[in-house]
Amino acid sequence: MLEAITIEEFEKRRKALRPAARRVLDAIIAYKRAHDGNWPTRRRLARLASRGSTTVTTRIATLEKAGFLRRNDDGELDADLDRPE
C-alpha cells in the first residue's frame, strides 16, 4: 500500500513534479474518477495529457519513483489517488 499522506503533502509533492509529469498524474486522477476507478490505456492517457505515448511511459516511471504510483504483484499499475477535490 502507498504511504498515507495529507492533502497538503500530496499537493506539495505534486507541485514539485515537472509540468509533463503533473499533467499525466492529473489525467490519471480525472480518468479514474470518471470511470469508476478504472485505468486509462497508455494511448488514451497520451491523448488526455496531450503527450506522446513514449513521453507518457517515461512520466509514469517518474510518478512511480516519486511514490504516486506503484505496480501490483501482477506488474500492473496501482494507486490510491482518491484525493479530495
Residue pairs with C-beta under 8 A, 6 or more apart in sequence:
1 80
2 67
2 70
2 79
2 80
3 67
5 13
7 83
7 84
10 83
13 66
13 67
13 68
14 22
14 25
14 68
15 22
17 25
17 62
17 63
17 66
18 62
20 49
20 51
20 55
20 59
21 59
21 62
21 63
21 66
23 49
23 50
23 51
23 59
24 45
24 49
24 51
24 56
24 59
24 60
24 63
25 59
25 63
25 68
26 49
27 40
27 45
27 48
27 49
28 39
28 40
28 45
28 69
28 79
28 81
29 81
29 83
30 48
31 38
31 39
31 40
31 44
31 45
31 48
32 38
32 39
32 40
32 81
39 77
40 48
42 53
42 56
42 57
42 60
43 53
45 56
46 52
46 53
46 55
46 56
49 56
49 59
51 59
60 69
60 77
63 69
64 70
64 71
68 79
68 81
69 77
69 78
69 79
70 77
70 78
70 79
71 77
71 78
72 78
